[in-house]
């Protein structure tokens, strides 16, 4: 008898990991129907999508308020579809603001719920552990220490490793990628990673472009690549880059483009998030930046429980790459931090050494396959 699994991924990184999981589930149990909320990568793996995750790509409390009617409509309709289809299992992928509420709604209706990719409760919002314990039947985590944290709180948790270890690699050698971008192989390359949401671009890309103009004034032996998430309109980037005079290419993040760009990168300037871990796996020195509206900053501050928000720094337990967050994110500060790495080989080499050490803590390849086996076993268990 065919099994039905629903998946919920609310942003591009979730779409990526959910698509990999869906692919492996199909291999493990071919007689499974997959459906839910997600993006183009999930659709490519045969997941029937009721809603596009772009509709949920929202940053901060103020944006939630503005888009509350849309969020509520999607939420209510999705719960209805789960019940109508009599889902055997619902897998919630990251995206805690939406998914923990979804877990509560589904659990009250007797639906089996598995969470894949833990919210960063160790960084902020530790109160969420109690909600996960109450509404989630099992959680699959990417970091070993997360499993210990949940188990101590009585939450059934399993460490499966990080799926990026199977993904983060270039498709070609450096010379081929340079030629494709019409770049000079003798120049330094700086890659800008301003995020996957429009609000992130609005807050981060202007400072990035101005700081990089200063870098280019200091040395014209630099070329720049800006990675645009495929869910974002190119016109947003055109608006902020119209005065950016340094030689650059805007590359859409599809297929393997991100990793190809990182493979030729001497320095990345990256929005805080999963992409910083991708930089670490690719051994790329970086400056982590982030900024939200003043209202969101005030609301979120009391819930922060770590001194760093950059994932690589949190995992390392110390600041191995610089962070410029909120008020410290100025053009001058970004220029200084980027210069310190780009024009100081000793500094760059030290960061690379520390990133290699961090990568060793992420487990072994094969995370998506291990997660899929766990999903199928859990779904079929009495």
C-alpha positions as CSV (number, residue, x, y, z in Angstrom):
1,X,0.0,0.0,0.0
2,X,1.3,3.4,-1.0
3,X,2.5,5.7,1.8
4,X,2.0,9.5,1.9
5,X,4.7,11.8,3.2
6,X,4.2,15.6,3.4
7,X,7.2,17.9,3.6
8,X,7.3,21.6,4.6
9,X,10.3,23.7,3.6
10,X,9.9,27.5,3.9
11,X,13.1,28.9,2.3
12,X,15.7,28.0,-0.3
13,X,18.1,26.1,2.1
14,X,15.2,24.0,3.3
15,X,14.2,23.3,-0.3
16,X,17.7,22.1,-1.0
17,X,17.9,19.7,2.0
18,X,14.3,18.5,1.6
19,X,14.9,17.8,-2.1
20,X,17.9,15.7,-1.2
21,X,15.9,13.9,1.5
22,X,13.0,13.3,-1.0
23,X,15.4,11.8,-3.5
24,X,16.8,9.3,-0.9
25,X,13.3,8.5,0.4
26,X,12.3,7.4,-3.1
27,X,15.4,5.2,-3.3
28,X,14.7,3.6,0.1
29,X,10.9,3.2,-0.4
30,X,9.7,3.7,-4.0
31,X,6.1,3.2,-3.1
32,X,5.8,6.6,-1.4
33,X,3.9,9.7,-2.5
34,X,5.6,12.9,-1.6
35,X,3.8,16.3,-1.4
36,X,3.9,19.6,0.5
37,X,5.3,23.1,0.5
38,X,8.7,23.8,-1.1
39,X,10.6,25.1,-4.0
40,X,11.9,24.1,-7.4
41,X,14.4,21.6,-6.2
42,X,11.7,19.6,-4.3
43,X,9.5,19.8,-7.4
44,X,12.3,18.4,-9.5
45,X,12.5,15.4,-7.2
46,X,8.8,14.6,-7.7
47,X,7.3,16.3,-4.7
48,X,3.8,17.6,-5.5
49,X,3.8,21.2,-4.3
50,X,0.6,22.8,-2.9
51,X,2.4,26.1,-2.3
52,X,5.7,27.6,-3.3
53,X,8.1,28.4,-0.4
54,X,8.7,31.9,-1.9
55,X,5.3,32.8,-0.3
56,X,6.9,32.1,3.1
57,X,10.3,33.7,2.5
58,X,9.8,36.3,5.3
59,X,12.4,38.0,7.6
60,X,11.5,39.2,11.1
61,X,8.4,39.9,13.1
62,X,7.4,43.0,11.2
63,X,7.3,41.1,7.9
64,X,5.2,38.3,9.6
65,X,2.7,40.9,10.6
66,X,2.5,42.4,7.1
67,X,2.0,39.0,5.5
68,X,-0.1,37.4,8.3
69,X,-3.2,36.8,6.1
70,X,-1.1,34.9,3.5
71,X,0.7,32.9,6.1
72,X,-2.6,32.0,7.8
73,X,-4.2,31.0,4.6
74,X,-1.3,28.6,3.6
75,X,-1.2,27.2,7.1
76,X,-4.9,26.4,7.3
77,X,-5.1,25.0,3.8
78,X,-2.0,22.8,4.4
79,X,-3.4,21.3,7.6
80,X,-6.7,20.6,5.7
81,X,-4.8,18.8,2.9
82,X,-2.8,16.7,5.4
83,X,-6.1,15.5,6.9
84,X,-7.8,14.9,3.6
85,X,-4.9,12.9,2.2
86,X,-4.5,11.0,5.5
87,X,-0.8,11.5,5.5
88,X,1.3,8.8,7.1
89,X,4.0,11.3,8.1
90,X,4.7,15.0,8.0
91,X,8.3,16.1,7.8
92,X,9.0,19.7,8.9
93,X,12.3,21.1,7.6
94,X,13.9,23.9,9.7
95,X,11.9,27.2,9.4
96,X,10.8,27.1,13.1
97,X,8.5,30.1,13.3
98,X,6.1,28.4,10.9
99,X,6.9,24.8,11.5
100,X,6.7,24.5,15.3
101,X,3.1,26.0,15.1
102,X,2.4,23.5,12.3
103,X,3.7,20.7,14.5
104,X,1.3,21.8,17.3
105,X,-1.7,21.8,14.9
106,X,-0.9,18.4,13.4
107,X,-0.1,16.8,16.7
108,X,-3.5,17.8,18.1
109,X,-5.1,16.0,15.1
110,X,-3.1,12.8,15.7
111,X,-0.7,13.2,12.8
112,X,2.8,11.7,13.0
113,X,5.4,14.5,13.0
114,X,9.1,14.3,12.3
115,X,11.4,17.4,12.4
116,X,14.4,17.5,10.1
117,X,17.1,20.1,10.7
118,X,16.8,21.6,14.2
119,X,16.0,25.2,14.9
120,X,19.1,26.8,16.4
121,X,17.7,26.5,19.9
122,X,21.3,26.5,21.2
123,X,21.8,30.0,19.9
124,X,18.4,31.6,20.7
125,X,14.9,30.5,21.6
126,X,15.8,27.6,24.0
127,X,12.2,27.7,25.1
128,X,11.4,26.0,21.8
129,X,12.9,22.7,23.1
130,X,9.8,22.3,25.3
131,X,7.5,22.9,22.4
132,X,9.4,20.4,20.2
133,X,9.2,17.9,23.0
134,X,5.5,18.4,23.2
135,X,4.5,18.4,19.5
136,X,7.3,16.5,17.6
137,X,7.6,12.7,17.7
138,X,11.2,12.6,16.6
139,X,13.9,15.1,15.4
140,X,16.8,14.4,13.0
141,X,19.7,16.8,13.7
142,X,22.8,17.8,11.7
143,X,25.2,18.3,14.5
144,X,26.3,15.8,17.2
145,X,25.9,18.2,20.1
146,X,22.3,18.9,19.1
147,X,21.3,15.3,19.6
148,X,22.8,15.4,23.2
149,X,21.0,18.7,23.9
150,X,17.6,17.2,22.8
151,X,18.1,13.9,24.5
152,X,18.8,15.6,27.8
153,X,15.4,17.3,27.5
154,X,13.6,14.1,26.7
155,X,13.2,14.6,22.9
156,X,13.8,11.5,20.7
157,X,16.7,12.8,18.6
158,X,19.1,11.2,16.0
159,X,22.3,12.7,14.6
160,X,22.5,12.0,10.9
161,X,25.3,14.4,9.9
162,X,25.3,17.4,7.5
163,X,24.0,16.9,4.0
164,X,26.2,19.8,2.7
165,X,29.2,17.4,2.9
166,X,27.8,15.6,-0.1
167,X,26.9,18.7,-2.0
168,X,29.5,21.4,-1.6
169,X,32.0,20.8,-4.4
170,X,32.7,22.4,-7.7
171,X,31.7,20.9,-11.0
172,X,34.9,21.9,-12.9
173,X,38.5,23.0,-12.2
174,X,39.3,26.6,-11.5
175,X,40.6,27.5,-15.0
176,X,37.3,26.3,-16.6
177,X,35.2,28.3,-14.2
178,X,37.3,31.4,-14.6
179,X,36.9,31.2,-18.4
180,X,33.2,30.7,-18.1
181,X,32.9,33.9,-16.0
182,X,35.4,35.7,-18.3
183,X,37.5,36.3,-15.2
184,X,41.3,36.8,-15.1
185,X,42.9,33.8,-13.3
186,X,45.7,36.1,-12.0
187,X,43.4,38.4,-10.1
188,X,41.8,37.9,-6.7
189,X,38.1,37.0,-6.6
190,X,35.7,38.3,-4.0
191,X,32.2,36.6,-3.8
192,X,29.2,38.4,-2.4
193,X,26.5,36.3,-0.9
194,X,23.7,38.7,0.2
195,X,21.0,36.2,1.1
196,X,18.0,34.5,-0.4
197,X,15.2,36.9,0.7
198,X,14.4,40.3,-0.7
199,X,14.6,42.0,2.7
200,X,18.1,40.7,3.1
201,X,19.2,42.1,-0.2
202,X,17.7,45.5,0.7
203,X,19.6,45.6,4.0
204,X,22.9,44.0,2.9
205,X,23.8,44.5,-0.7
206,X,24.2,48.3,-0.7
207,X,26.9,48.1,2.0
208,X,28.5,45.2,0.2
209,X,28.7,47.1,-3.1
210,X,30.1,50.3,-1.5
211,X,32.7,48.4,0.5
212,X,33.8,46.5,-2.6
213,X,34.1,49.7,-4.5
214,X,36.6,50.8,-1.9
215,X,38.5,47.4,-2.2
216,X,38.7,48.0,-5.9
217,X,40.1,51.5,-5.5
218,X,42.8,50.0,-3.3
219,X,43.7,47.4,-5.8
220,X,42.4,46.9,-9.3
221,X,43.6,43.3,-9.3
222,X,40.2,42.2,-7.9
223,X,37.1,40.9,-9.6
224,X,33.7,40.3,-8.0
225,X,31.0,37.8,-8.4
226,X,27.6,38.3,-6.8
227,X,25.4,35.2,-6.3
228,X,21.7,35.7,-6.8
229,X,19.3,33.2,-5.3
230,X,17.1,31.9,-8.1
231,X,13.9,32.9,-6.2
232,X,14.8,36.6,-6.5
233,X,14.1,39.0,-9.4
234,X,17.3,40.1,-11.1
235,X,15.9,43.7,-11.1
236,X,16.4,43.9,-7.4
237,X,20.1,43.4,-7.9
238,X,20.2,45.7,-10.9
239,X,18.9,48.6,-8.7
240,X,21.6,48.2,-6.1
241,X,24.5,47.5,-8.5
242,X,23.9,50.3,-11.0
243,X,26.6,52.4,-9.4
244,X,29.0,49.5,-8.7
245,X,31.9,50.2,-11.1
246,X,34.2,47.3,-10.2
247,X,34.4,44.4,-12.7
248,X,31.7,41.9,-11.6
249,X,29.3,39.2,-12.7
250,X,25.9,38.4,-11.2
251,X,25.4,34.6,-11.2
252,X,22.2,32.8,-10.5
253,X,22.4,30.2,-7.8
254,X,21.2,27.1,-9.7
255,X,22.7,23.7,-10.2
256,X,26.3,24.0,-8.9
257,X,26.9,27.7,-9.5
258,X,27.4,28.6,-5.9
259,X,30.1,26.0,-5.3
260,X,31.8,26.8,-8.6
261,X,32.0,30.4,-7.5
262,X,33.3,29.5,-4.1
263,X,36.0,27.3,-5.6
264,X,37.6,30.3,-7.2
265,X,37.0,32.7,-4.3
266,X,39.7,34.3,-2.2
267,X,37.2,36.0,0.1
268,X,33.5,35.8,0.6
269,X,31.2,38.4,2.2
270,X,28.3,36.4,3.3
271,X,24.9,36.9,4.9
272,X,24.7,35.0,8.2
273,X,23.1,31.6,7.5
274,X,23.7,28.2,6.0
275,X,25.9,29.7,3.3
276,X,28.6,30.5,5.8
277,X,28.9,26.7,6.5
278,X,29.1,26.1,2.7
279,X,32.0,28.6,2.6
280,X,33.6,26.7,5.5
281,X,33.3,23.4,3.7
282,X,34.8,24.9,0.6
283,X,37.6,26.4,2.8
284,X,36.8,30.0,1.8
285,X,37.7,32.8,4.3
286,X,34.8,35.1,4.9
287,X,33.3,38.1,6.6
288,X,29.8,37.4,8.0
289,X,27.3,40.2,7.9
290,X,23.7,40.7,8.9
291,X,21.2,43.4,9.5
292,X,17.4,43.6,10.2
293,X,15.0,46.4,10.8
294,X,15.4,48.3,14.1
295,X,12.1,46.9,15.3
296,X,13.1,43.3,14.6
297,X,16.5,43.9,16.2
298,X,14.9,45.2,19.4
299,X,12.4,42.3,19.5
300,X,15.0,39.6,18.8
301,X,17.8,40.8,21.2
302,X,16.5,39.4,24.5
303,X,16.2,35.9,23.0
304,X,19.9,35.7,21.8
305,X,22.0,33.4,24.0
306,X,25.3,33.4,22.2
307,X,27.8,36.1,21.5
308,X,28.2,35.2,17.9
309,X,25.4,34.6,15.3
310,X,27.5,33.3,12.5
311,X,27.1,29.5,12.2
312,X,30.8,28.8,11.7
313,X,31.7,30.8,14.8
314,X,29.0,29.2,16.9
315,X,30.0,25.7,15.9
316,X,33.7,26.5,16.5
317,X,32.9,27.9,20.0
318,X,35.0,30.9,19.2
319,X,35.2,33.7,16.6
320,X,37.3,32.3,13.7
321,X,35.9,34.7,11.1
322,X,34.8,38.3,11.6
323,X,31.1,39.2,12.1
324,X,29.5,42.6,11.4
325,X,26.0,42.5,12.8
326,X,23.4,45.3,12.9
327,X,25.0,48.6,14.1
328,X,28.5,47.3,13.4
329,X,27.7,46.7,9.7
330,X,29.0,49.9,8.2
331,X,30.8,50.4,4.8
332,X,34.0,51.4,6.7
333,X,34.0,48.4,9.0
334,X,33.2,46.0,6.2
335,X,36.0,47.4,4.0
336,X,38.5,47.1,6.9
337,X,37.6,43.5,7.8
338,X,37.6,42.4,4.1
339,X,41.0,44.1,3.5
340,X,42.5,42.5,6.6
341,X,41.8,39.0,5.0
342,X,42.2,39.8,1.3
343,X,45.6,41.6,1.6
344,X,47.0,39.6,4.5
345,X,48.0,36.0,3.4
346,X,48.9,35.0,7.0
347,X,45.4,36.0,8.2
348,X,43.8,34.2,5.3
349,X,45.8,31.0,5.8
350,X,45.0,31.0,9.5
351,X,41.3,31.2,8.8
352,X,41.5,28.4,6.3
353,X,43.3,26.2,8.8
354,X,40.5,26.8,11.4
355,X,37.8,26.1,8.8
356,X,39.4,22.8,7.9
357,X,39.3,21.9,11.6
358,X,35.7,22.9,11.8
359,X,34.8,20.7,8.8
360,X,36.2,17.7,10.5
361,X,33.5,18.0,13.2
362,X,30.6,17.8,10.8
363,X,30.5,14.0,10.5
364,X,30.8,11.8,7.5
365,X,29.2,12.1,4.0
366,X,25.9,10.3,3.4
367,X,23.6,12.4,5.7
368,X,20.6,12.5,3.4
369,X,20.7,8.8,2.9
370,X,20.9,8.1,6.6
371,X,18.1,10.6,7.2
372,X,15.9,8.9,4.6
373,X,16.4,5.4,6.2
374,X,15.5,6.8,9.5
375,X,12.4,8.5,8.1
376,X,11.1,5.3,6.5
377,X,11.8,3.2,9.6
378,X,10.1,5.8,11.8
379,X,7.1,6.0,9.4
380,X,6.7,2.2,9.4
381,X,7.1,1.7,13.1
382,X,4.0,1.0,15.1
